[in-house]
């Protein structure tokens, strides 16, 4: 009796990864050259040189394609030693500078991701994970501040570290990525310092009943 075939061989995995990467590159090309209105599985498959079935095998929906772009961005930053979202607020200003520098290395990918995520109204799982990580870090750093205040502050801090802020500052306001990173880091530091001040002045929460 012959041994069972290994359907998860390294060679097969490498082919799957290559096909997946080619499909995501096709998404960038479609939106960059033809506009976000042309973002369809049919156009992506044609640009990638694969069948519709192949695209659907890797990405069931357009939203999944967008999530795939987000994963590519995470790999870009983490490949340079940057965390997807630092759990130490003191590192946030320096991290956003690093984010924006890495974003500049893949401008087409970043611009397509921002434009498409706005058009689809999509909040990707990686975005949600970064938001939860930041909110948990803020709760640890500022235990005296009320939850609703921390929630609003976290939304603002996340916005300042986001690809959409990079896009707005570099594309709409024509700053360099370095200038955009410095501006975002400056605003982040001011907000973090103010939150720390407010936390020091806030009364201690009442003890929990036993």
PyMOL CGO cylinders between C-alpha atoms (Angstrom):
from pymol import cmd
from pymol.cgo import CYLINDER

trace = [
    CYLINDER, 0.00, 0.00, 0.00, 1.47, 3.31, -1.06, 0.3, 1, 1, 1, 1, 1, 1,
    CYLINDER, 1.47, 3.31, -1.06, 1.80, 6.09, 1.55, 0.3, 1, 1, 1, 1, 1, 1,
    CYLINDER, 1.80, 6.09, 1.55, -0.80, 8.88, 1.41, 0.3, 1, 1, 1, 1, 1, 1,
    CYLINDER, -0.80, 8.88, 1.41, 0.08, 11.93, -0.61, 0.3, 1, 1, 1, 1, 1, 1,
    CYLINDER, 0.08, 11.93, -0.61, 1.10, 15.03, 1.27, 0.3, 1, 1, 1, 1, 1, 1,
    CYLINDER, 1.10, 15.03, 1.27, -1.32, 17.64, -0.04, 0.3, 1, 1, 1, 1, 1, 1,
    CYLINDER, -1.32, 17.64, -0.04, 0.30, 20.29, 2.14, 0.3, 1, 1, 1, 1, 1, 1,
    CYLINDER, 0.30, 20.29, 2.14, 3.79, 19.96, 0.73, 0.3, 1, 1, 1, 1, 1, 1,
    CYLINDER, 3.79, 19.96, 0.73, 6.16, 22.94, 0.88, 0.3, 1, 1, 1, 1, 1, 1,
    CYLINDER, 6.16, 22.94, 0.88, 6.07, 23.19, -2.91, 0.3, 1, 1, 1, 1, 1, 1,
    CYLINDER, 6.07, 23.19, -2.91, 2.27, 23.31, -2.97, 0.3, 1, 1, 1, 1, 1, 1,
    CYLINDER, 2.27, 23.31, -2.97, 2.24, 25.90, -0.18, 0.3, 1, 1, 1, 1, 1, 1,
    CYLINDER, 2.24, 25.90, -0.18, 4.75, 28.02, -2.08, 0.3, 1, 1, 1, 1, 1, 1,
    CYLINDER, 4.75, 28.02, -2.08, 2.57, 27.94, -5.21, 0.3, 1, 1, 1, 1, 1, 1,
    CYLINDER, 2.57, 27.94, -5.21, -0.49, 28.93, -3.17, 0.3, 1, 1, 1, 1, 1, 1,
    CYLINDER, -0.49, 28.93, -3.17, 1.39, 31.81, -1.55, 0.3, 1, 1, 1, 1, 1, 1,
    CYLINDER, 1.39, 31.81, -1.55, 2.67, 33.00, -4.93, 0.3, 1, 1, 1, 1, 1, 1,
    CYLINDER, 2.67, 33.00, -4.93, -0.82, 32.90, -6.42, 0.3, 1, 1, 1, 1, 1, 1,
    CYLINDER, -0.82, 32.90, -6.42, -2.27, 34.74, -3.45, 0.3, 1, 1, 1, 1, 1, 1,
    CYLINDER, -2.27, 34.74, -3.45, 0.40, 37.45, -3.73, 0.3, 1, 1, 1, 1, 1, 1,
    CYLINDER, 0.40, 37.45, -3.73, -0.24, 37.81, -7.48, 0.3, 1, 1, 1, 1, 1, 1,
    CYLINDER, -0.24, 37.81, -7.48, -3.98, 38.26, -6.85, 0.3, 1, 1, 1, 1, 1, 1,
    CYLINDER, -3.98, 38.26, -6.85, -3.33, 40.99, -4.27, 0.3, 1, 1, 1, 1, 1, 1,
    CYLINDER, -3.33, 40.99, -4.27, -0.91, 42.73, -6.63, 0.3, 1, 1, 1, 1, 1, 1,
    CYLINDER, -0.91, 42.73, -6.63, -3.68, 42.63, -9.24, 0.3, 1, 1, 1, 1, 1, 1,
    CYLINDER, -3.68, 42.63, -9.24, -6.07, 44.38, -6.82, 0.3, 1, 1, 1, 1, 1, 1,
    CYLINDER, -6.07, 44.38, -6.82, -3.57, 47.21, -6.48, 0.3, 1, 1, 1, 1, 1, 1,
    CYLINDER, -3.57, 47.21, -6.48, -3.12, 47.46, -10.24, 0.3, 1, 1, 1, 1, 1, 1,
    CYLINDER, -3.12, 47.46, -10.24, -6.87, 47.43, -10.98, 0.3, 1, 1, 1, 1, 1, 1,
    CYLINDER, -6.87, 47.43, -10.98, -7.69, 50.19, -8.51, 0.3, 1, 1, 1, 1, 1, 1,
    CYLINDER, -7.69, 50.19, -8.51, -4.58, 52.24, -9.30, 0.3, 1, 1, 1, 1, 1, 1,
    CYLINDER, -4.58, 52.24, -9.30, -5.05, 52.22, -13.07, 0.3, 1, 1, 1, 1, 1, 1,
    CYLINDER, -5.05, 52.22, -13.07, -8.84, 51.92, -13.50, 0.3, 1, 1, 1, 1, 1, 1,
    CYLINDER, -8.84, 51.92, -13.50, -10.26, 53.35, -10.26, 0.3, 1, 1, 1, 1, 1, 1,
    CYLINDER, -10.26, 53.35, -10.26, -12.07, 51.85, -7.31, 0.3, 1, 1, 1, 1, 1, 1,
    CYLINDER, -12.07, 51.85, -7.31, -15.26, 51.45, -9.38, 0.3, 1, 1, 1, 1, 1, 1,
    CYLINDER, -15.26, 51.45, -9.38, -13.40, 48.76, -11.37, 0.3, 1, 1, 1, 1, 1, 1,
    CYLINDER, -13.40, 48.76, -11.37, -12.62, 46.70, -8.27, 0.3, 1, 1, 1, 1, 1, 1,
    CYLINDER, -12.62, 46.70, -8.27, -14.35, 43.41, -9.03, 0.3, 1, 1, 1, 1, 1, 1,
    CYLINDER, -14.35, 43.41, -9.03, -13.35, 39.76, -8.86, 0.3, 1, 1, 1, 1, 1, 1,
    CYLINDER, -13.35, 39.76, -8.86, -13.66, 39.57, -12.65, 0.3, 1, 1, 1, 1, 1, 1,
    CYLINDER, -13.66, 39.57, -12.65, -11.23, 42.44, -13.24, 0.3, 1, 1, 1, 1, 1, 1,
    CYLINDER, -11.23, 42.44, -13.24, -8.83, 41.21, -10.55, 0.3, 1, 1, 1, 1, 1, 1,
    CYLINDER, -8.83, 41.21, -10.55, -8.79, 37.71, -12.04, 0.3, 1, 1, 1, 1, 1, 1,
    CYLINDER, -8.79, 37.71, -12.04, -8.13, 39.10, -15.52, 0.3, 1, 1, 1, 1, 1, 1,
    CYLINDER, -8.13, 39.10, -15.52, -5.30, 41.31, -14.28, 0.3, 1, 1, 1, 1, 1, 1,
    CYLINDER, -5.30, 41.31, -14.28, -3.74, 38.44, -12.28, 0.3, 1, 1, 1, 1, 1, 1,
    CYLINDER, -3.74, 38.44, -12.28, -4.03, 36.02, -15.20, 0.3, 1, 1, 1, 1, 1, 1,
    CYLINDER, -4.03, 36.02, -15.20, -6.06, 33.49, -13.22, 0.3, 1, 1, 1, 1, 1, 1,
    CYLINDER, -6.06, 33.49, -13.22, -9.62, 32.20, -13.29, 0.3, 1, 1, 1, 1, 1, 1,
    CYLINDER, -9.62, 32.20, -13.29, -12.48, 33.53, -11.19, 0.3, 1, 1, 1, 1, 1, 1,
    CYLINDER, -12.48, 33.53, -11.19, -12.52, 30.19, -9.38, 0.3, 1, 1, 1, 1, 1, 1,
    CYLINDER, -12.52, 30.19, -9.38, -8.87, 30.64, -8.40, 0.3, 1, 1, 1, 1, 1, 1,
    CYLINDER, -8.87, 30.64, -8.40, -9.57, 34.07, -6.91, 0.3, 1, 1, 1, 1, 1, 1,
    CYLINDER, -9.57, 34.07, -6.91, -12.56, 32.72, -4.97, 0.3, 1, 1, 1, 1, 1, 1,
    CYLINDER, -12.56, 32.72, -4.97, -10.43, 29.83, -3.71, 0.3, 1, 1, 1, 1, 1, 1,
    CYLINDER, -10.43, 29.83, -3.71, -8.20, 32.36, -1.94, 0.3, 1, 1, 1, 1, 1, 1,
    CYLINDER, -8.20, 32.36, -1.94, -10.67, 35.20, -1.27, 0.3, 1, 1, 1, 1, 1, 1,
    CYLINDER, -10.67, 35.20, -1.27, -14.40, 34.54, -0.99, 0.3, 1, 1, 1, 1, 1, 1,
    CYLINDER, -14.40, 34.54, -0.99, -15.44, 38.22, -1.24, 0.3, 1, 1, 1, 1, 1, 1,
    CYLINDER, -15.44, 38.22, -1.24, -14.10, 41.66, -2.16, 0.3, 1, 1, 1, 1, 1, 1,
    CYLINDER, -14.10, 41.66, -2.16, -13.93, 42.34, 1.56, 0.3, 1, 1, 1, 1, 1, 1,
    CYLINDER, -13.93, 42.34, 1.56, -11.61, 39.35, 1.94, 0.3, 1, 1, 1, 1, 1, 1,
    CYLINDER, -11.61, 39.35, 1.94, -9.40, 40.83, -0.78, 0.3, 1, 1, 1, 1, 1, 1,
    CYLINDER, -9.40, 40.83, -0.78, -9.22, 44.07, 1.20, 0.3, 1, 1, 1, 1, 1, 1,
    CYLINDER, -9.22, 44.07, 1.20, -8.38, 42.13, 4.36, 0.3, 1, 1, 1, 1, 1, 1,
    CYLINDER, -8.38, 42.13, 4.36, -5.58, 40.49, 2.39, 0.3, 1, 1, 1, 1, 1, 1,
    CYLINDER, -5.58, 40.49, 2.39, -4.16, 43.91, 1.53, 0.3, 1, 1, 1, 1, 1, 1,
    CYLINDER, -4.16, 43.91, 1.53, -4.28, 44.81, 5.23, 0.3, 1, 1, 1, 1, 1, 1,
    CYLINDER, -4.28, 44.81, 5.23, -2.34, 41.65, 6.07, 0.3, 1, 1, 1, 1, 1, 1,
    CYLINDER, -2.34, 41.65, 6.07, 0.28, 42.64, 3.48, 0.3, 1, 1, 1, 1, 1, 1,
    CYLINDER, 0.28, 42.64, 3.48, 0.64, 46.01, 5.20, 0.3, 1, 1, 1, 1, 1, 1,
    CYLINDER, 0.64, 46.01, 5.20, 1.04, 44.34, 8.59, 0.3, 1, 1, 1, 1, 1, 1,
    CYLINDER, 1.04, 44.34, 8.59, 3.76, 42.12, 7.12, 0.3, 1, 1, 1, 1, 1, 1,
    CYLINDER, 3.76, 42.12, 7.12, 5.50, 45.18, 5.71, 0.3, 1, 1, 1, 1, 1, 1,
    CYLINDER, 5.50, 45.18, 5.71, 5.70, 46.93, 9.09, 0.3, 1, 1, 1, 1, 1, 1,
    CYLINDER, 5.70, 46.93, 9.09, 6.39, 43.85, 11.19, 0.3, 1, 1, 1, 1, 1, 1,
    CYLINDER, 6.39, 43.85, 11.19, 9.14, 42.85, 8.77, 0.3, 1, 1, 1, 1, 1, 1,
    CYLINDER, 9.14, 42.85, 8.77, 10.91, 46.03, 9.87, 0.3, 1, 1, 1, 1, 1, 1,
    CYLINDER, 10.91, 46.03, 9.87, 10.51, 45.15, 13.54, 0.3, 1, 1, 1, 1, 1, 1,
    CYLINDER, 10.51, 45.15, 13.54, 7.50, 47.41, 14.13, 0.3, 1, 1, 1, 1, 1, 1,
    CYLINDER, 7.50, 47.41, 14.13, 4.61, 46.05, 16.19, 0.3, 1, 1, 1, 1, 1, 1,
    CYLINDER, 4.61, 46.05, 16.19, 1.14, 46.17, 14.60, 0.3, 1, 1, 1, 1, 1, 1,
    CYLINDER, 1.14, 46.17, 14.60, 0.10, 48.17, 17.66, 0.3, 1, 1, 1, 1, 1, 1,
    CYLINDER, 0.10, 48.17, 17.66, 2.45, 48.74, 20.60, 0.3, 1, 1, 1, 1, 1, 1,
    CYLINDER, 2.45, 48.74, 20.60, 1.02, 47.94, 24.02, 0.3, 1, 1, 1, 1, 1, 1,
    CYLINDER, 1.02, 47.94, 24.02, 3.28, 50.61, 25.59, 0.3, 1, 1, 1, 1, 1, 1,
    CYLINDER, 3.28, 50.61, 25.59, 1.87, 54.10, 25.01, 0.3, 1, 1, 1, 1, 1, 1,
    CYLINDER, 1.87, 54.10, 25.01, 5.30, 55.63, 25.49, 0.3, 1, 1, 1, 1, 1, 1,
    CYLINDER, 5.30, 55.63, 25.49, 6.43, 53.93, 22.27, 0.3, 1, 1, 1, 1, 1, 1,
    CYLINDER, 6.43, 53.93, 22.27, 3.50, 55.17, 20.20, 0.3, 1, 1, 1, 1, 1, 1,
    CYLINDER, 3.50, 55.17, 20.20, 5.04, 58.43, 18.85, 0.3, 1, 1, 1, 1, 1, 1,
    CYLINDER, 5.04, 58.43, 18.85, 8.21, 56.67, 17.67, 0.3, 1, 1, 1, 1, 1, 1,
    CYLINDER, 8.21, 56.67, 17.67, 6.17, 53.80, 16.24, 0.3, 1, 1, 1, 1, 1, 1,
    CYLINDER, 6.17, 53.80, 16.24, 3.99, 56.06, 14.11, 0.3, 1, 1, 1, 1, 1, 1,
    CYLINDER, 3.99, 56.06, 14.11, 7.11, 57.59, 12.57, 0.3, 1, 1, 1, 1, 1, 1,
    CYLINDER, 7.11, 57.59, 12.57, 8.23, 54.09, 11.64, 0.3, 1, 1, 1, 1, 1, 1,
    CYLINDER, 8.23, 54.09, 11.64, 4.78, 53.23, 10.27, 0.3, 1, 1, 1, 1, 1, 1,
    CYLINDER, 4.78, 53.23, 10.27, 4.70, 56.24, 7.98, 0.3, 1, 1, 1, 1, 1, 1,
    CYLINDER, 4.70, 56.24, 7.98, 8.23, 55.59, 6.70, 0.3, 1, 1, 1, 1, 1, 1,
    CYLINDER, 8.23, 55.59, 6.70, 7.26, 52.01, 5.83, 0.3, 1, 1, 1, 1, 1, 1,
    CYLINDER, 7.26, 52.01, 5.83, 4.03, 53.18, 4.21, 0.3, 1, 1, 1, 1, 1, 1,
    CYLINDER, 4.03, 53.18, 4.21, 6.08, 55.36, 1.90, 0.3, 1, 1, 1, 1, 1, 1,
    CYLINDER, 6.08, 55.36, 1.90, 7.95, 52.27, 0.68, 0.3, 1, 1, 1, 1, 1, 1,
    CYLINDER, 7.95, 52.27, 0.68, 4.68, 50.85, -0.67, 0.3, 1, 1, 1, 1, 1, 1,
    CYLINDER, 4.68, 50.85, -0.67, 2.77, 53.96, -1.70, 0.3, 1, 1, 1, 1, 1, 1,
    CYLINDER, 2.77, 53.96, -1.70, 0.63, 52.28, -4.36, 0.3, 1, 1, 1, 1, 1, 1,
    CYLINDER, 0.63, 52.28, -4.36, -0.44, 49.54, -1.97, 0.3, 1, 1, 1, 1, 1, 1,
    CYLINDER, -0.44, 49.54, -1.97, -1.19, 52.02, 0.80, 0.3, 1, 1, 1, 1, 1, 1,
    CYLINDER, -1.19, 52.02, 0.80, -3.15, 54.44, -1.35, 0.3, 1, 1, 1, 1, 1, 1,
    CYLINDER, -3.15, 54.44, -1.35, -5.22, 51.65, -2.90, 0.3, 1, 1, 1, 1, 1, 1,
    CYLINDER, -5.22, 51.65, -2.90, -5.92, 50.17, 0.54, 0.3, 1, 1, 1, 1, 1, 1,
    CYLINDER, -5.92, 50.17, 0.54, -7.13, 53.49, 1.95, 0.3, 1, 1, 1, 1, 1, 1,
    CYLINDER, -7.13, 53.49, 1.95, -9.27, 54.37, -1.07, 0.3, 1, 1, 1, 1, 1, 1,
    CYLINDER, -9.27, 54.37, -1.07, -10.83, 50.91, -1.25, 0.3, 1, 1, 1, 1, 1, 1,
    CYLINDER, -10.83, 50.91, -1.25, -11.49, 50.60, 2.49, 0.3, 1, 1, 1, 1, 1, 1,
    CYLINDER, -11.49, 50.60, 2.49, -13.34, 53.94, 2.42, 0.3, 1, 1, 1, 1, 1, 1,
    CYLINDER, -13.34, 53.94, 2.42, -15.31, 52.95, -0.69, 0.3, 1, 1, 1, 1, 1, 1,
    CYLINDER, -15.31, 52.95, -0.69, -16.37, 49.62, 0.85, 0.3, 1, 1, 1, 1, 1, 1,
    CYLINDER, -16.37, 49.62, 0.85, -16.88, 51.05, 4.33, 0.3, 1, 1, 1, 1, 1, 1,
    CYLINDER, -16.88, 51.05, 4.33, -14.77, 48.18, 5.61, 0.3, 1, 1, 1, 1, 1, 1,
    CYLINDER, -14.77, 48.18, 5.61, -13.11, 47.95, 9.01, 0.3, 1, 1, 1, 1, 1, 1,
    CYLINDER, -13.11, 47.95, 9.01, -10.65, 45.11, 8.69, 0.3, 1, 1, 1, 1, 1, 1,
    CYLINDER, -10.65, 45.11, 8.69, -9.98, 42.54, 11.44, 0.3, 1, 1, 1, 1, 1, 1,
    CYLINDER, -9.98, 42.54, 11.44, -6.40, 43.83, 11.80, 0.3, 1, 1, 1, 1, 1, 1,
    CYLINDER, -6.40, 43.83, 11.80, -7.75, 47.34, 12.41, 0.3, 1, 1, 1, 1, 1, 1,
    CYLINDER, -7.75, 47.34, 12.41, -10.12, 46.01, 15.07, 0.3, 1, 1, 1, 1, 1, 1,
    CYLINDER, -10.12, 46.01, 15.07, -7.28, 44.10, 16.74, 0.3, 1, 1, 1, 1, 1, 1,
    CYLINDER, -7.28, 44.10, 16.74, -5.08, 47.21, 16.89, 0.3, 1, 1, 1, 1, 1, 1,
    CYLINDER, -5.08, 47.21, 16.89, -7.94, 49.21, 18.40, 0.3, 1, 1, 1, 1, 1, 1,
    CYLINDER, -7.94, 49.21, 18.40, -8.53, 46.61, 21.12, 0.3, 1, 1, 1, 1, 1, 1,
    CYLINDER, -8.53, 46.61, 21.12, -4.80, 46.47, 21.90, 0.3, 1, 1, 1, 1, 1, 1,
    CYLINDER, -4.80, 46.47, 21.90, -4.63, 50.24, 22.24, 0.3, 1, 1, 1, 1, 1, 1,
    CYLINDER, -4.63, 50.24, 22.24, -7.74, 50.46, 24.44, 0.3, 1, 1, 1, 1, 1, 1,
    CYLINDER, -7.74, 50.46, 24.44, -6.31, 47.80, 26.77, 0.3, 1, 1, 1, 1, 1, 1,
    CYLINDER, -6.31, 47.80, 26.77, -2.99, 49.69, 27.00, 0.3, 1, 1, 1, 1, 1, 1,
    CYLINDER, -2.99, 49.69, 27.00, -4.82, 52.92, 27.82, 0.3, 1, 1, 1, 1, 1, 1,
    CYLINDER, -4.82, 52.92, 27.82, -6.89, 51.27, 30.53, 0.3, 1, 1, 1, 1, 1, 1,
    CYLINDER, -6.89, 51.27, 30.53, -3.67, 50.06, 32.18, 0.3, 1, 1, 1, 1, 1, 1,
    CYLINDER, -3.67, 50.06, 32.18, -1.90, 53.40, 31.80, 0.3, 1, 1, 1, 1, 1, 1,
    CYLINDER, -1.90, 53.40, 31.80, -4.78, 55.61, 32.97, 0.3, 1, 1, 1, 1, 1, 1,
    CYLINDER, -4.78, 55.61, 32.97, -6.80, 53.58, 35.51, 0.3, 1, 1, 1, 1, 1, 1,
    CYLINDER, -6.80, 53.58, 35.51, -8.50, 56.65, 37.02, 0.3, 1, 1, 1, 1, 1, 1,
    CYLINDER, -8.50, 56.65, 37.02, -10.05, 57.93, 33.81, 0.3, 1, 1, 1, 1, 1, 1,
    CYLINDER, -10.05, 57.93, 33.81, -13.63, 56.87, 33.03, 0.3, 1, 1, 1, 1, 1, 1,
    CYLINDER, -13.63, 56.87, 33.03, -14.19, 54.27, 30.35, 0.3, 1, 1, 1, 1, 1, 1,
    CYLINDER, -14.19, 54.27, 30.35, -16.14, 56.58, 28.03, 0.3, 1, 1, 1, 1, 1, 1,
    CYLINDER, -16.14, 56.58, 28.03, -13.31, 59.14, 28.06, 0.3, 1, 1, 1, 1, 1, 1,
    CYLINDER, -13.31, 59.14, 28.06, -10.74, 56.44, 27.35, 0.3, 1, 1, 1, 1, 1, 1,
    CYLINDER, -10.74, 56.44, 27.35, -12.88, 55.14, 24.48, 0.3, 1, 1, 1, 1, 1, 1,
    CYLINDER, -12.88, 55.14, 24.48, -13.02, 58.56, 22.84, 0.3, 1, 1, 1, 1, 1, 1,
    CYLINDER, -13.02, 58.56, 22.84, -9.31, 59.13, 23.38, 0.3, 1, 1, 1, 1, 1, 1,
    CYLINDER, -9.31, 59.13, 23.38, -8.44, 55.71, 21.97, 0.3, 1, 1, 1, 1, 1, 1,
    CYLINDER, -8.44, 55.71, 21.97, -10.44, 56.49, 18.83, 0.3, 1, 1, 1, 1, 1, 1,
    CYLINDER, -10.44, 56.49, 18.83, -8.43, 59.67, 18.33, 0.3, 1, 1, 1, 1, 1, 1,
    CYLINDER, -8.43, 59.67, 18.33, -5.07, 58.00, 19.03, 0.3, 1, 1, 1, 1, 1, 1,
    CYLINDER, -5.07, 58.00, 19.03, -5.89, 55.16, 16.62, 0.3, 1, 1, 1, 1, 1, 1,
    CYLINDER, -5.89, 55.16, 16.62, -6.86, 57.67, 13.95, 0.3, 1, 1, 1, 1, 1, 1,
    CYLINDER, -6.86, 57.67, 13.95, -3.53, 59.46, 14.29, 0.3, 1, 1, 1, 1, 1, 1,
    CYLINDER, -3.53, 59.46, 14.29, -1.61, 56.21, 13.77, 0.3, 1, 1, 1, 1, 1, 1,
    CYLINDER, -1.61, 56.21, 13.77, -3.75, 55.01, 10.86, 0.3, 1, 1, 1, 1, 1, 1,
    CYLINDER, -3.75, 55.01, 10.86, -3.10, 54.67, 7.15, 0.3, 1, 1, 1, 1, 1, 1,
    CYLINDER, -3.10, 54.67, 7.15, -5.92, 57.15, 6.51, 0.3, 1, 1, 1, 1, 1, 1,
    CYLINDER, -5.92, 57.15, 6.51, -4.07, 59.85, 8.44, 0.3, 1, 1, 1, 1, 1, 1,
    CYLINDER, -4.07, 59.85, 8.44, -0.90, 59.04, 6.48, 0.3, 1, 1, 1, 1, 1, 1,
    CYLINDER, -0.90, 59.04, 6.48, -2.94, 59.32, 3.27, 0.3, 1, 1, 1, 1, 1, 1,
    CYLINDER, -2.94, 59.32, 3.27, -4.52, 62.63, 4.28, 0.3, 1, 1, 1, 1, 1, 1,
    CYLINDER, -4.52, 62.63, 4.28, -1.24, 64.23, 5.30, 0.3, 1, 1, 1, 1, 1, 1,
    CYLINDER, -1.24, 64.23, 5.30, 0.86, 62.98, 2.38, 0.3, 1, 1, 1, 1, 1, 1,
    CYLINDER, 0.86, 62.98, 2.38, -1.63, 62.97, -0.50, 0.3, 1, 1, 1, 1, 1, 1,
    CYLINDER, -1.63, 62.97, -0.50, -4.15, 65.66, 0.39, 0.3, 1, 1, 1, 1, 1, 1,
    CYLINDER, -4.15, 65.66, 0.39, -1.76, 68.02, 2.22, 0.3, 1, 1, 1, 1, 1, 1,
    CYLINDER, -1.76, 68.02, 2.22, 1.40, 67.04, 0.32, 0.3, 1, 1, 1, 1, 1, 1,
    CYLINDER, 1.40, 67.04, 0.32, 3.66, 66.45, 3.32, 0.3, 1, 1, 1, 1, 1, 1,
    CYLINDER, 3.66, 66.45, 3.32, 6.50, 63.99, 3.00, 0.3, 1, 1, 1, 1, 1, 1,
    CYLINDER, 6.50, 63.99, 3.00, 6.06, 60.76, 4.94, 0.3, 1, 1, 1, 1, 1, 1,
    CYLINDER, 6.06, 60.76, 4.94, 8.77, 61.93, 7.36, 0.3, 1, 1, 1, 1, 1, 1,
    CYLINDER, 8.77, 61.93, 7.36, 6.93, 65.24, 7.93, 0.3, 1, 1, 1, 1, 1, 1,
    CYLINDER, 6.93, 65.24, 7.93, 3.63, 63.41, 8.34, 0.3, 1, 1, 1, 1, 1, 1,
    CYLINDER, 3.63, 63.41, 8.34, 5.20, 61.06, 10.88, 0.3, 1, 1, 1, 1, 1, 1,
    CYLINDER, 5.20, 61.06, 10.88, 6.63, 63.96, 12.85, 0.3, 1, 1, 1, 1, 1, 1,
    CYLINDER, 6.63, 63.96, 12.85, 3.26, 65.77, 12.87, 0.3, 1, 1, 1, 1, 1, 1,
    CYLINDER, 3.26, 65.77, 12.87, 1.36, 62.69, 13.99, 0.3, 1, 1, 1, 1, 1, 1,
    CYLINDER, 1.36, 62.69, 13.99, 3.96, 61.88, 16.66, 0.3, 1, 1, 1, 1, 1, 1,
    CYLINDER, 3.96, 61.88, 16.66, 3.76, 65.46, 17.98, 0.3, 1, 1, 1, 1, 1, 1,
    CYLINDER, 3.76, 65.46, 17.98, -0.04, 65.29, 18.26, 0.3, 1, 1, 1, 1, 1, 1,
    CYLINDER, -0.04, 65.29, 18.26, 0.13, 61.85, 19.89, 0.3, 1, 1, 1, 1, 1, 1,
    CYLINDER, 0.13, 61.85, 19.89, 2.60, 63.03, 22.52, 0.3, 1, 1, 1, 1, 1, 1,
    CYLINDER, 2.60, 63.03, 22.52, 0.45, 66.04, 23.41, 0.3, 1, 1, 1, 1, 1, 1,
    CYLINDER, 0.45, 66.04, 23.41, -2.63, 63.83, 23.83, 0.3, 1, 1, 1, 1, 1, 1,
    CYLINDER, -2.63, 63.83, 23.83, -0.79, 61.18, 25.85, 0.3, 1, 1, 1, 1, 1, 1,
    CYLINDER, -0.79, 61.18, 25.85, 0.73, 63.83, 28.15, 0.3, 1, 1, 1, 1, 1, 1,
    CYLINDER, 0.73, 63.83, 28.15, -2.68, 65.42, 28.68, 0.3, 1, 1, 1, 1, 1, 1,
    CYLINDER, -2.68, 65.42, 28.68, -4.28, 62.06, 29.47, 0.3, 1, 1, 1, 1, 1, 1,
    CYLINDER, -4.28, 62.06, 29.47, -1.51, 61.37, 32.00, 0.3, 1, 1, 1, 1, 1, 1,
    CYLINDER, -1.51, 61.37, 32.00, -2.12, 64.77, 33.62, 0.3, 1, 1, 1, 1, 1, 1,
    CYLINDER, -2.12, 64.77, 33.62, -5.87, 64.18, 33.79, 0.3, 1, 1, 1, 1, 1, 1,
    CYLINDER, -5.87, 64.18, 33.79, -5.33, 60.72, 35.24, 0.3, 1, 1, 1, 1, 1, 1,
    CYLINDER, -5.33, 60.72, 35.24, -3.08, 62.13, 38.00, 0.3, 1, 1, 1, 1, 1, 1,
    CYLINDER, -3.08, 62.13, 38.00, -5.74, 64.69, 38.96, 0.3, 1, 1, 1, 1, 1, 1,
    CYLINDER, -5.74, 64.69, 38.96, -8.71, 62.33, 38.77, 0.3, 1, 1, 1, 1, 1, 1,
    CYLINDER, -8.71, 62.33, 38.77, -10.10, 60.95, 42.04, 0.3, 1, 1, 1, 1, 1, 1,
    CYLINDER, -10.10, 60.95, 42.04, -9.50, 57.34, 42.86, 0.3, 1, 1, 1, 1, 1, 1,
    CYLINDER, -9.50, 57.34, 42.86, -12.37, 55.08, 41.83, 0.3, 1, 1, 1, 1, 1, 1,
    CYLINDER, -12.37, 55.08, 41.83, -14.46, 53.76, 44.73, 0.3, 1, 1, 1, 1, 1, 1,
    CYLINDER, -14.46, 53.76, 44.73, -13.44, 50.33, 45.98, 0.3, 1, 1, 1, 1, 1, 1,
    CYLINDER, -13.44, 50.33, 45.98, -15.42, 47.42, 44.63, 0.3, 1, 1, 1, 1, 1, 1,
    CYLINDER, -15.42, 47.42, 44.63, -17.88, 45.92, 47.13, 0.3, 1, 1, 1, 1, 1, 1,
    CYLINDER, -17.88, 45.92, 47.13, -16.74, 42.71, 48.71, 0.3, 1, 1, 1, 1, 1, 1,
]
cmd.load_cgo(trace, "trace")
